[in-house]
Amino acid sequence: MKAFFNVSKWSPPRILVTGFALIILMGGLLLSMPFSSRAGTFTPYIDAVFTATTATCVTGLVTVDTGSHWSIPGQVIIMTLIQMGGLGFMTMSTLFAIMLRKRISLRERLILQEAMNQNSMEGIVRLIRKVILYSLTIEFVGGVLFAIRWSYDMPIGQAIYFGMFHAVSFFNNAGIDLFGQFGVPFTSLTQYVNDPLVNIVTMLLIVTGGIGFIVMADLMDYRKNKRLSLHSKVVLSMTGTLIIVGAIVIFIFEYSNTKTIGSLNWGGKILASFFQSVTPRTAGANTLDLASLRQATQFFTIILMFIGASPGSTGGGIKTTTFTVLIGAVIAMMRGKEDIVLFKYRLARERIFKALTITMLSLALVIFVTMVLSTTEDKAFIKILFETTSAFGTVGLTLGITPELSHIGKVLISLTMFAGRLGPLTLAYALGPRTEKELYRHPEGKITIG
């Protein structure tokens, strides 16, 4: 018990979990204050904490409409939480340390290694510098493009503010938007379903935020190195495959659905299909009414949300690399091969075991929460499964049940978002006891599989 309260002996995963939890609780306290709401009244703490969780965990599920409920100070708090949650509080701490010319200690480097999902500490501070530079640059460019487009719809000052907020939200894969203040709440980007600029800029922000900072740094150095790491090749190839296959499947399923893309022209159909394929990569914005999608499309979206983004990114899910390893294991077994080979590289067995562990823990979490919510919420099963998977993948897409959740439902979804942002494996390492290396191995046994 003493070791638990001795912070100096805490493992990096435990520090990450505690740090995110404290940010959420402080954010929830600020959002519950009267100055954070447009009405100038106290917001119920459970809704404030839910909003702080969805912002810090860059999810996008909201119980109150962001644009119409929160005041400008409240929206700025949410945007700050999104930035801190997307880049990670340790990354933000490192930024201030670099600005103050403070030395980054070995312990801090270990925590950064865990936060960025890196295999070693080598070059970690240099990577953090690149992360901060790339992130702020991409957000600035996206914000400018949004501001130019929205200056035709609103005053220039408001357009700049909207551009900045949504660039931060979409790059960090939060998907929280402010458009509910102009009409019907919780409408996201449905009014821009045919707008090429808004769609393309949003998709680019989502993809660049979702491929991971390691891949971004690799791409930026490609001109000098003339090569990409195995990690970057796997992430880029699987990301591209999922987006293209997803767009084709959604286009086919929804082609004749007049409530979604059926009434759009060919250009609108293709644009909406690609957008709806990109956004389950843990982004949360939508240009189509998700409740009007066919159940086959909704279930396919659940699969995309469960896979999620890539390691070291602002997104959640089991990650594209984990999914690739699982596919590789199936192919290797079917071909009678002992090794999983990707781009002429053999994967270590520990990577395969880690992929299986993450997938099984994630499945267990989604199944458990879905079962509990099925007893506490009077909603259709597909809606509950969709909501749970969206929370775990830190996606933020919903079939409309988030504002109607019970108190128990809000707590469960908040915990699921928290687990999804940090990762089930990180949580297990943080909350579980320290394991010591075994001094012996048991004799090998055989069981029949399949």
N, C-alpha and C positions, 0 to 999 in steps of 0.2 A: 504494500500500500504506500509505503514511503517513497518507493521508486516512481509511483504514478505522479506524486506531487512535486517530485524533484525534476524541474523543467530541464536542468542541465544534462540530465540523463535520458531525456526523451529522444525517441528515434525520429528521423525526418518525416515519416508518414504521420506520426502522432502530432508533430508540430503543424503540419499542413492541415490536418483535420481540425485541430483546435483553432488555428488561425482563421480558417474559413468560417467556422462556427461563430467566433467572436465578431467578425465583420458582419455576418448576417444579423446577429442579435443587436448590434449597435445600429445597423441600417434600419432594422425594424423599429427600434426606439425612435429614431429620427423621423421615419415615415408616419408614425402614429401621432406625431405632434400636429396641432392645428395649422401651423404655417405650411405644412406639406400638402394639404388638401385645398381644392378650390372653394369648398364650402366654409373653410376656416374652422372646422370642428375636428375633434379627435377621431382618427380612424381606428376601428377595432384592431387590437394588437395582433390578432391571429391573421387578419388580412394584410397588415403592415409587414409582419414577419414573412408571410407567404410571398409578398412582392419582393422583399429584400432577398429571399432565398432564390426566387426565379431570376432576379437580376444578377446576383453574385454567382449563381450556378449557370448563368447565361442560357436559361431555358426558354422563357417566353410565355409560360402559362400564367394567366392572371385572373384573380377573382373579382377585381374591379378594373374598369377600362382605364388605361394609362392616360390617354389624352383628355378625357372628360372628368376624371376624378382627381388627379394630382395637379397641384399648382406648379408654377415654374420652379420654385425651390425643390419641390418633391420630385419633379422630373429630372432636375440636375443631380439630386441624390441618387436616383435610379441609374442615370447615365454613368455616374462615378462608380457605382457598384458593379455595373456591367464591365467597365474598363478594368477595374481591379479583379473581378472574377475571371474575365477572359484572359488577361495577361498573367494573372496570378499575383497574390499579394507579395510573394517573395521577389517577383520580377519588379514590382513597383518599389519595394524596399531597396532593391539593388540600384534602381534608377536614382533614388535620392542619395544613396551611398556614393555612387559615381559622381553625381553633381557636387557633393560635398568633399570629393577626393578622399573618401574613407576607404580603408583596405577591407576587402571581402575575406572573412575568415574561412578556415577549412570547414568548420561546422556549417556555415552559411552556404558554402559551395556544395556540401552534401545535400542540404535541403533543396537547393536549386536543381541539383541532379535529379532528385526524386520528383520535383514539381514539373520539370521538363521531360520526364520519362526517358532520361539518357542512361546509357550503359556505363559511362565513366565521367569523371570530373574534368577530363582534359578539354580545355577550350570552352568551359561552361560560361565564364564571365564574358568572353568574346561573343558567344552565341547570344547571351542576354542583351548585349549592346545592339546586335543585329536585330533581335526580336523587337526591341523598343523602336529602333530607327525605321524598320520596315512597317511596323504596325501603325505608327503615327503618320508616316508618309502615305500609306494606302488609305487610311481613314481620312486624311486631309483631301486627297484627290477625289475620293468618293463623295465627301461632303460638298466639295466645290461643284461637282457634276450634278448632284441632287439639288443644290441651291439654285443653279442656273435653270434647271427644269421647273422647279416649284416656284420660281420668281414669276412665272406666268399665271400661277394660281393664287398667290398670296403676296402680301407686302414683302419687300426684299429682306427686311430684318428677320421676319418670321421664317422666310425661306432659308436663310443662312442657318438659323437655329435648328430648323427641321432637318436641313442637310447634315449638320454636325451630329445631331442626336441619332439619326437613322444610319449614318455611316458607322458610328461606333457600335450601334446595336447589331447591324447586319454583319459587319466584319467579325465581331466577337460571337457571331452565331446566336445572339439572344432572340432576335425576331420581335422585340417589343417595339410597338409603333404608337404614334400620337394622333392618328387620323380619326379616332373615335370622337374627337371633339367637334368634328364638322358635321356630324349627322348621327347615323346609327353606330353605337359602340361595338367594339370587337370585330370591325370589318376588315382590318389589316389593309392589304394592298389590292383588294378586289376591284376598286374603281380604276386601277391602272393595268387591268388584265391585257389590254391591247397596246399599252405604251412601251415601245421598244427600249427607250433610254432607261426608264425606271427598272424594267425587267432585267436588262443586260447588266447594268451597274450593280443591282442587288445581287444577281447571280455571281458576278465576279467577286464581289466582297465576301459572299458566303463561301465560295470555293477557296479563295486565297486564305481566308481565316480557318477553313476546315482541313486543308492539306497539311498543316503543321509548320511550325517555325523552322524545324530542321530542314524540311524540303525547300522552304522559301530561301533559306541561306544557301542551300545546295544549288538552287537555280540561279541565284545571283552570282555565285562563284563559277558557274559553268563556263563562261567565256574564258576564264583564266585556267581552270582545271581541265576543261574539255571532257569531263566525265561526271556521271551521277552515281551516288552510292546505291547499294542494293535497296536500302530502305526507301529512298526517293523513287526508284524505278517501280517498286511494288505499290507505293502509295499512289503515284500518278497513273499507273496502268489500271489499278483497281478502281480509283476514283472516276476515271474516264469511262470505264466499262459500266459501272453502276449508273452513272448519269445517262449514258446513251441507251442502255437496256431499259432503265427506268422510264425514260421519255417515250420509248417505243411502246412499252407495256401500257402506260397510262393513256397514250394516244389511241391505242387499239380498244382498250376497255371503255373509254369515255367518248369515243368518236361520235356515237349516235345519242349521247346523253344531252338533251337540250338544256338541262339545268346546269351543265358545266361548260364543256367546250363544243357541244353539238351546235350551238347557235352562232359560234364564232367563224370568221373566214379562215382560210387555210393558214395564213400567217399567224393569226391569233391562236389557232389550234396548236401549232408547232411551238409557239412561244410559251403558251400556258402549260403544255406537256413537259417541256424542258424545265420550266420554273418549278413545277410540282415534283419533278424528279430531283432537282437540286435541293429544295428546301427541307426534305427529310434528313439531309446530312447535318442535322441538329440546328437548323436555322430558325424555323418557326414562323416565317412570313408566308402568306398565301395569297394568291390572286384568284383562286376559285373557292366557292362555298364547299368546304370539306364535308359537311353533313349531306350535301347533295351528290357526292361521289357514290358510285356503285360500291357495294360491299366488297367486291373483288379488288377494286382499287384501294379501298380503305385498308384491307388486309395486306395488300402488297406494300402500301405505305408503312404499315407496322413493321414489316420485314426490313425496309430501308432504314427506318428509325432505329431499329435494334442494332443494325450494323454501325450506323453513325459515321463520325468523321475519322480523322487519322491521329496517331499518337503525337503528343507535343503540340496539339492545336487548341483552339478555343472550344471545340466540340466534345460530345460525349459518345455513348454507344460502346459496343465491344471493340470498335475500331476496324478500319479497312485491312490493316495488316493481320489482325487476329482472324478475320474472315478469310483472308488469302491463305493463311497457314492451314485452316480447317479444310478449305477446298483442296489445297495441295496434299494434305494427308489422305483425303478420300481418293484422289487420283492415284497417288503412290500405292495405296492399298489395292486398288482395282487393277493396277498394272503389275502387282507383285514386287514392287520395289521397296527397299528398306529405308531409303532416304527421301526426304522432300527436297527437290531441287528447283530453285527459282533463279532465273537468269544465270544459269550455270554455276550457282552457289548452293552448297548443301547446308541445310539448316540444322543447328544443334538441337538435340532432343529436349533440352531444357526450355527452348522456345516453343516447342510443340506442347509440352506439358503446361506451360504458362498460358498458351492460347486456349487449351481445353479447360483449364481452371477458371479463367476469366469468363469464358462462355457459360460454363455450368453455374457459376456463382450468379452471373447476370440473369440467366434463365430462372434460377431459383428465386431471385429477388422479384422479378416481374411476375412470376406465377403466384408467389405468396401475396404480394400486394394486390394483384387482380382478384384473388380469391377473397381477401378480406373486404375489399371495396365492393365486391359483388353482394356482400351481406349488409354493408352499411349504406350503400347507395341504391336507390330504386331506379336504375338505368339499364339500358340494353347492354348485354355482355360485350359486344363489339366496341361500344363507346368506352366502356371501362378499360378494356384491354388496350385500346388506342391511347387513352389518357395515361395509363400506367407506363406504357412503352415510351410515350412522348416525354414523360417526366424522367424516366431512366436514361434515355438518350439525350437529355437536355435539349430537346427539339423545340417544344412549345406549340406544336400543332394540337388542335383539339376539335372534337365534334360538338362542342358547345356546352359541355357539362361542368367546366371548371368553376364558373360563378355559382353553380347550384350545389357544390359539394358541401357535405356536412362538416362539422368541426373535425371529426375523426378523419374524414376524407382529406381535408386540407392538411392536417398534420402528416398523414401517410404520404401524400403526394410531395409535400415539402421534404420529408426524409428521403424519398425516392430520388428527387432532384439532387439532393445533397450527395447521396451515394453515387448517383450517375456522374456527377461532375468530378468527384475525386477518384472514382473507380472502385468497384467492390474489392479488388485485391489490395489496394492502398488502405481501405477501411479495415480489412481483415488484419493487415500488418500492424495498423495503428492501435486497434482495440484488443488484439490478441496478445498473449504472453510471448516473451522472447524465446525463440527456439534454439536449442543447442544442437550442434552437429552430432549425428549418431556415431557411436564408436564401433558399431557392428552392422552387418547386413543379414537379413533373414534368408534362408534357403529359397531358391526359386521354385515356384509352384505353377501349375498349368490349369486353366479353366477353359471351357468351351465358349467361344464368343460367336454370336449371330445364329 
